Amino acid sequence: MYELTETECLYVATKFNDEARARLILRWEELEQQAQQQLAAY
């Protein structure tokens, strides 16, 4: 059994090359942070 963070799960789940996978995950995290900031502003 493995305990993975959300980011680690994204690494496993995506089957792109390493560079593309890293860019995808960083962008996904950035979008999630922006959404949380927008919710906090209301």
PQR file with spaces between the fields and no chain letter, atoms N, CA, C, O and H, PARSE charges and radii, in Angstrom:
ATOM       1  N    MET     1       0.847   -1.167    0.000 -0.4000 1.5000
ATOM       2  CA   MET     1       0.000    0.000    0.000 -0.0000 2.0000
ATOM       3  C    MET     1       0.891    1.227    0.000  0.5500 1.7000
ATOM       4  O    MET     1       1.912    1.263    0.687 -0.5500 1.4000
ATOM       5  N    TYR     2       0.504    2.233   -0.771 -0.4000 1.5000
ATOM       6  CA   TYR     2       1.241    3.484   -0.850 -0.0000 2.0000
ATOM       7  C    TYR     2       0.346    4.629   -0.397  0.5500 1.7000
ATOM       8  O    TYR     2      -0.862    4.616   -0.631 -0.5500 1.4000
ATOM       9  H    TYR     2      -0.326    2.204   -1.329  0.4000 1.0000
ATOM      10  N    GLU     3       0.941    5.603    0.242 -0.4000 1.5000
ATOM      11  CA   GLU     3       0.235    6.831    0.578 -0.0000 2.0000
ATOM      12  C    GLU     3       0.837    7.934   -0.268  0.5500 1.7000
ATOM      13  O    GLU     3       1.997    8.307   -0.093 -0.5500 1.4000
ATOM      14  H    GLU     3       1.922    5.613    0.432  0.4000 1.0000
ATOM      15  N    LEU     4       0.040    8.451   -1.183 -0.4000 1.5000
ATOM      16  CA   LEU     4       0.516    9.465   -2.115 -0.0000 2.0000
ATOM      17  C    LEU     4      -0.218   10.776   -1.888  0.5500 1.7000
ATOM      18  O    LEU     4      -1.397   10.796   -1.536 -0.5500 1.4000
ATOM      19  H    LEU     4      -0.903    8.149   -1.325  0.4000 1.0000
ATOM      20  N    THR     5       0.499   11.864   -2.096 -0.4000 1.5000
ATOM      21  CA   THR     5      -0.143   13.172   -2.073 -0.0000 2.0000
ATOM      22  C    THR     5      -0.902   13.351   -3.382  0.5500 1.7000
ATOM      23  O    THR     5      -0.773   12.541   -4.300 -0.5500 1.4000
ATOM      24  H    THR     5       1.457   11.848   -2.383  0.4000 1.0000
ATOM      25  N    GLU     6      -1.690   14.412   -3.461 -0.4000 1.5000
ATOM      26  CA   GLU     6      -2.416   14.691   -4.705 -0.0000 2.0000
ATOM      27  C    GLU     6      -1.434   14.862   -5.859  0.5500 1.7000
ATOM      28  O    GLU     6      -1.652   14.337   -6.950 -0.5500 1.4000
ATOM      29  H    GLU     6      -1.795   15.070   -2.715  0.4000 1.0000
ATOM      30  N    THR     7      -0.366   15.593   -5.615 -0.4000 1.5000
ATOM      31  CA   THR     7       0.633   15.818   -6.656 -0.0000 2.0000
ATOM      32  C    THR     7       1.252   14.500   -7.106  0.5500 1.7000
ATOM      33  O    THR     7       1.431   14.280   -8.304 -0.5500 1.4000
ATOM      34  H    THR     7      -0.189   16.020   -4.728  0.4000 1.0000
ATOM      35  N    GLU     8       1.573   13.637   -6.179 -0.4000 1.5000
ATOM      36  CA   GLU     8       2.153   12.343   -6.534 -0.0000 2.0000
ATOM      37  C    GLU     8       1.168   11.495   -7.327  0.5500 1.7000
ATOM      38  O    GLU     8       1.564   10.782   -8.248 -0.5500 1.4000
ATOM      39  H    GLU     8       1.427   13.815   -5.206  0.4000 1.0000
ATOM      40  N    CYS     9      -0.098   11.567   -6.978 -0.4000 1.5000
ATOM      41  CA   CYS     9      -1.125   10.849   -7.740 -0.0000 2.0000
ATOM      42  C    CYS     9      -1.194   11.355   -9.171  0.5500 1.7000
ATOM      43  O    CYS     9      -1.353   10.573  -10.108 -0.5500 1.4000
ATOM      44  H    CYS     9      -0.420   12.147   -6.229  0.4000 1.0000
ATOM      45  N    LEU    10      -1.075   12.664   -9.334 -0.4000 1.5000
ATOM      46  CA   LEU    10      -1.092   13.229  -10.682 -0.0000 2.0000
ATOM      47  C    LEU    10       0.108   12.740  -11.492  0.5500 1.7000
ATOM      48  O    LEU    10      -0.022   12.455  -12.682 -0.5500 1.4000
ATOM      49  H    LEU    10      -0.946   13.300   -8.573  0.4000 1.0000
ATOM      50  N    TYR    11       1.267   12.642  -10.857 -0.4000 1.5000
ATOM      51  CA   TYR    11       2.438   12.112  -11.556 -0.0000 2.0000
ATOM      52  C    TYR    11       2.177   10.694  -12.049  0.5500 1.7000
ATOM      53  O    TYR    11       2.512   10.358  -13.186 -0.5500 1.4000
ATOM      54  H    TYR    11       1.372   12.874   -9.890  0.4000 1.0000
ATOM      55  N    VAL    12       1.588    9.870  -11.208 -0.4000 1.5000
ATOM      56  CA   VAL    12       1.314    8.486  -11.571 -0.0000 2.0000
ATOM      57  C    VAL    12       0.232    8.412  -12.636  0.5500 1.7000
ATOM      58  O    VAL    12       0.317    7.609  -13.565 -0.5500 1.4000
ATOM      59  H    VAL    12       1.316   10.142  -10.285  0.4000 1.0000
ATOM      60  N    ALA    13      -0.786    9.253  -12.497 -0.4000 1.5000
ATOM      61  CA   ALA    13      -1.940    9.175  -13.384 -0.0000 2.0000
ATOM      62  C    ALA    13      -1.651    9.664  -14.792  0.5500 1.7000
ATOM      63  O    ALA    13      -2.268    9.189  -15.746 -0.5500 1.4000
ATOM      64  H    ALA    13      -0.855    9.905  -11.742  0.4000 1.0000
ATOM      65  N    THR    14      -0.731   10.600  -14.941 -0.4000 1.5000
ATOM      66  CA   THR    14      -0.440   11.133  -16.272 -0.0000 2.0000
ATOM      67  C    THR    14       0.674   10.325  -16.921  0.5500 1.7000
ATOM      68  O    THR    14       1.666    9.977  -16.281 -0.5500 1.4000
ATOM      69  H    THR    14      -0.230   10.986  -14.166  0.4000 1.0000
ATOM      70  N    LYS    15       0.495   10.045  -18.160 -0.4000 1.5000
ATOM      71  CA   LYS    15       1.459    9.206  -18.869 -0.0000 2.0000
ATOM      72  C    LYS    15       2.247    9.987  -19.928  0.5500 1.7000
ATOM      73  O    LYS    15       2.719    9.411  -20.908 -0.5500 1.4000
ATOM      74  H    LYS    15      -0.311   10.327  -18.680  0.4000 1.0000
ATOM      75  N    PHE    16       2.384   11.298  -19.723 -0.4000 1.5000
ATOM      76  CA   PHE    16       3.160   12.118  -20.641 -0.0000 2.0000
ATOM      77  C    PHE    16       4.645   11.961  -20.334  0.5500 1.7000
ATOM      78  O    PHE    16       5.021   11.281  -19.379 -0.5500 1.4000
ATOM      79  H    PHE    16       2.001   11.766  -18.927  0.4000 1.0000
ATOM      80  N    ASN    17       5.471   12.582  -21.136 -0.4000 1.5000
ATOM      81  CA   ASN    17       6.889   12.580  -20.807 -0.0000 2.0000
ATOM      82  C    ASN    17       7.106   13.418  -19.543  0.5500 1.7000
ATOM      83  O    ASN    17       6.234   14.189  -19.141 -0.5500 1.4000
ATOM      84  H    ASN    17       5.165   13.134  -21.912  0.4000 1.0000
ATOM      85  N    ASP    18       8.247   13.261  -18.940 -0.4000 1.5000
ATOM      86  CA   ASP    18       8.503   13.884  -17.640 -0.0000 2.0000
ATOM      87  C    ASP    18       8.313   15.394  -17.651  0.5500 1.7000
ATOM      88  O    ASP    18       7.708   15.943  -16.730 -0.5500 1.4000
ATOM      89  H    ASP    18       8.956   12.636  -19.266  0.4000 1.0000
ATOM      90  N    GLU    19       8.811   16.066  -18.661 -0.4000 1.5000
ATOM      91  CA   GLU    19       8.702   17.526  -18.722 -0.0000 2.0000
ATOM      92  C    GLU    19       7.242   17.962  -18.855  0.5500 1.7000
ATOM      93  O    GLU    19       6.800   18.870  -18.151 -0.5500 1.4000
ATOM      94  H    GLU    19       9.303   15.621  -19.409  0.4000 1.0000
ATOM      95  N    ALA    20       6.505   17.331  -19.739 -0.4000 1.5000
ATOM      96  CA   ALA    20       5.097   17.673  -19.938 -0.0000 2.0000
ATOM      97  C    ALA    20       4.288   17.370  -18.685  0.5500 1.7000
ATOM      98  O    ALA    20       3.411   18.147  -18.308 -0.5500 1.4000
ATOM      99  H    ALA    20       6.864   16.593  -20.311  0.4000 1.0000
ATOM     100  N    ARG    21       4.575   16.260  -18.049 -0.4000 1.5000
ATOM     101  CA   ARG    21       3.868   15.881  -16.834 -0.0000 2.0000
ATOM     102  C    ARG    21       4.099   16.914  -15.735  0.5500 1.7000
ATOM     103  O    ARG    21       3.152   17.322  -15.064 -0.5500 1.4000
ATOM     104  H    ARG    21       5.288   15.629  -18.356  0.4000 1.0000
ATOM     105  N    ALA    22       5.324   17.336  -15.548 -0.4000 1.5000
ATOM     106  CA   ALA    22       5.642   18.334  -14.524 -0.0000 2.0000
ATOM     107  C    ALA    22       4.944   19.657  -14.813  0.5500 1.7000
ATOM     108  O    ALA    22       4.412   20.286  -13.899 -0.5500 1.4000
ATOM     109  H    ALA    22       6.094   17.005  -16.093  0.4000 1.0000
ATOM     110  N    ARG    23       4.940   20.088  -16.075 -0.4000 1.5000
ATOM     111  CA   ARG    23       4.252   21.334  -16.438 -0.0000 2.0000
ATOM     112  C    ARG    23       2.759   21.236  -16.172  0.5500 1.7000
ATOM     113  O    ARG    23       2.153   22.176  -15.657 -0.5500 1.4000
ATOM     114  H    ARG    23       5.372   19.578  -16.818  0.4000 1.0000
ATOM     115  N    LEU    24       2.168   20.106  -16.520 -0.4000 1.5000
ATOM     116  CA   LEU    24       0.739   19.898  -16.296 -0.0000 2.0000
ATOM     117  C    LEU    24       0.404   19.990  -14.813  0.5500 1.7000
ATOM     118  O    LEU    24      -0.548   20.670  -14.431 -0.5500 1.4000
ATOM     119  H    LEU    24       2.660   19.343  -16.938  0.4000 1.0000
ATOM     120  N    ILE    25       1.163   19.324  -13.998 -0.4000 1.5000
ATOM     121  CA   ILE    25       0.880   19.295  -12.565 -0.0000 2.0000
ATOM     122  C    ILE    25       1.070   20.660  -11.940  0.5500 1.7000
ATOM     123  O    ILE    25       0.248   21.086  -11.129 -0.5500 1.4000
ATOM     124  H    ILE    25       1.936   18.771  -14.308  0.4000 1.0000
ATOM     125  N    LEU    26       2.139   21.357  -12.302 -0.4000 1.5000
ATOM     126  CA   LEU    26       2.362   22.697  -11.747 -0.0000 2.0000
ATOM     127  C    LEU    26       1.239   23.648  -12.148  0.5500 1.7000
ATOM     128  O    LEU    26       0.783   24.453  -11.336 -0.5500 1.4000
ATOM     129  H    LEU    26       2.807   21.011  -12.961  0.4000 1.0000
ATOM     130  N    ARG    27       0.798   23.555  -13.389 -0.4000 1.5000
ATOM     131  CA   ARG    27      -0.296   24.417  -13.855 -0.0000 2.0000
ATOM     132  C    ARG    27      -1.594   24.082  -13.143  0.5500 1.7000
ATOM     133  O    ARG    27      -2.342   24.982  -12.762 -0.5500 1.4000
ATOM     134  H    ARG    27       1.168   22.901  -14.049  0.4000 1.0000
ATOM     135  N    TRP    28      -1.868   22.802  -12.960 -0.4000 1.5000
ATOM     136  CA   TRP    28      -3.075   22.357  -12.281 -0.0000 2.0000
ATOM     137  C    TRP    28      -3.092   22.902  -10.856  0.5500 1.7000
ATOM     138  O    TRP    28      -4.112   23.413  -10.393 -0.5500 1.4000
ATOM     139  H    TRP    28      -1.260   22.071  -13.270  0.4000 1.0000
ATOM     140  N    GLU    29      -1.968   22.792  -10.169 -0.4000 1.5000
ATOM     141  CA   GLU    29      -1.871   23.322   -8.802 -0.0000 2.0000
ATOM     142  C    GLU    29      -2.061   24.834   -8.782  0.5500 1.7000
ATOM     143  O    GLU    29      -2.713   25.370   -7.886 -0.5500 1.4000
ATOM     144  H    GLU    29      -1.139   22.377  -10.546  0.4000 1.0000
ATOM     145  N    GLU    30      -1.491   25.518   -9.771 -0.4000 1.5000
ATOM     146  CA   GLU    30      -1.636   26.974   -9.861 -0.0000 2.0000
ATOM     147  C    GLU    30      -3.107   27.363  -10.016  0.5500 1.7000
ATOM     148  O    GLU    30      -3.571   28.298   -9.362 -0.5500 1.4000
ATOM     149  H    GLU    30      -0.962   25.082  -10.499  0.4000 1.0000
ATOM     150  N    LEU    31      -3.835   26.662  -10.865 -0.4000 1.5000
ATOM     151  CA   LEU    31      -5.250   26.944  -11.076 -0.0000 2.0000
ATOM     152  C    LEU    31      -6.059   26.684   -9.816  0.5500 1.7000
ATOM     153  O    LEU    31      -6.972   27.445   -9.493 -0.5500 1.4000
ATOM     154  H    LEU    31      -3.458   25.903  -11.396  0.4000 1.0000
ATOM     155  N    GLU    32      -5.730   25.614   -9.105 -0.4000 1.5000
ATOM     156  CA   GLU    32      -6.441   25.318   -7.865 -0.0000 2.0000
ATOM     157  C    GLU    32      -6.192   26.401   -6.815  0.5500 1.7000
ATOM     158  O    GLU    32      -7.112   26.789   -6.096 -0.5500 1.4000
ATOM     159  H    GLU    32      -4.989   24.996   -9.368  0.4000 1.0000
ATOM     160  N    GLN    33      -4.967   26.886   -6.725 -0.4000 1.5000
ATOM     161  CA   GLN    33      -4.648   27.952   -5.774 -0.0000 2.0000
ATOM     162  C    GLN    33      -5.393   29.236   -6.130  0.5500 1.7000
ATOM     163  O    GLN    33      -5.892   29.928   -5.243 -0.5500 1.4000
ATOM     164  H    GLN    33      -4.219   26.570   -7.309  0.4000 1.0000
ATOM     165  N    GLN    34      -5.469   29.555   -7.413 -0.4000 1.5000
ATOM     166  CA   GLN    34      -6.201   30.744   -7.848 -0.0000 2.0000
ATOM     167  C    GLN    34      -7.675   30.628   -7.488  0.5500 1.7000
ATOM     168  O    GLN    34      -8.282   31.601   -7.042 -0.5500 1.4000
ATOM     169  H    GLN    34      -5.063   28.992   -8.133  0.4000 1.0000
ATOM     170  N    ALA    35      -8.253   29.454   -7.677 -0.4000 1.5000
ATOM     171  CA   ALA    35      -9.659   29.244   -7.356 -0.0000 2.0000
ATOM     172  C    ALA    35      -9.881   29.408   -5.858  0.5500 1.7000
ATOM     173  O    ALA    35     -10.870   30.017   -5.450 -0.5500 1.4000
ATOM     174  H    ALA    35      -7.760   28.663   -8.040  0.4000 1.0000
ATOM     175  N    GLN    36      -8.998   28.886   -5.044 -0.4000 1.5000
ATOM     176  CA   GLN    36      -9.125   29.028   -3.585 -0.0000 2.0000
ATOM     177  C    GLN    36      -9.009   30.484   -3.159  0.5500 1.7000
ATOM     178  O    GLN    36      -9.733   30.928   -2.268 -0.5500 1.4000
ATOM     179  H    GLN    36      -8.195   28.391   -5.375  0.4000 1.0000
ATOM     180  N    GLN    37      -8.110   31.228   -3.785 -0.4000 1.5000
ATOM     181  CA   GLN    37      -7.944   32.642   -3.460 -0.0000 2.0000
ATOM     182  C    GLN    37      -9.193   33.434   -3.834  0.5500 1.7000
ATOM     183  O    GLN    37      -9.594   34.346   -3.111 -0.5500 1.4000
ATOM     184  H    GLN    37      -7.522   30.867   -4.509  0.4000 1.0000
ATOM     185  N    GLN    38      -9.799   33.088   -4.948 -0.4000 1.5000
ATOM     186  CA   GLN    38     -11.009   33.775   -5.373 -0.0000 2.0000
ATOM     187  C    GLN    38     -12.151   33.494   -4.412  0.5500 1.7000
ATOM     188  O    GLN    38     -12.940   34.390   -4.113 -0.5500 1.4000
ATOM     189  H    GLN    38      -9.474   32.347   -5.535  0.4000 1.0000
ATOM     190  N    LEU    39     -12.250   32.271   -3.925 -0.4000 1.5000
ATOM     191  CA   LEU    39     -13.298   31.931   -2.961 -0.0000 2.0000
ATOM     192  C    LEU    39     -13.074   32.657   -1.648  0.5500 1.7000
ATOM     193  O    LEU    39     -14.031   33.091   -1.007 -0.5500 1.4000
ATOM     194  H    LEU    39     -11.609   31.543   -4.168  0.4000 1.0000
ATOM     195  N    ALA    40     -11.829   32.791   -1.245 -0.4000 1.5000
ATOM     196  CA   ALA    40     -11.512   33.470    0.019 -0.0000 2.0000
ATOM     197  C    ALA    40     -11.791   34.962   -0.066  0.5500 1.7000
ATOM     198  O    ALA    40     -12.057   35.605    0.950 -0.5500 1.4000
ATOM     199  H    ALA    40     -11.051   32.438   -1.765  0.4000 1.0000
ATOM     200  N    ALA    41     -11.731   35.519   -1.281 -0.4000 1.5000
ATOM     201  CA   ALA    41     -11.951   36.954   -1.459 -0.0000 2.0000
ATOM     202  C    ALA    41     -13.425   37.333   -1.304  0.5500 1.7000
ATOM     203  O    ALA    41     -13.740   38.497   -1.057 -0.5500 1.4000
ATOM     204  H    ALA    41     -11.515   34.997   -2.106  0.4000 1.0000
ATOM     205  N    TYR    42     -14.324   36.367   -1.448 -0.4000 1.5000
ATOM     206  CA   TYR    42     -15.761   36.664   -1.367 -0.0000 2.0000
ATOM     207  C    TYR    42     -16.238   36.666    0.016  0.5500 1.7000
ATOM     208  O    TYR    42     -17.422   36.898    0.261 -0.5500 1.4000
ATOM     209  H    TYR    42     -14.068   35.421   -1.649  0.4000 1.0000
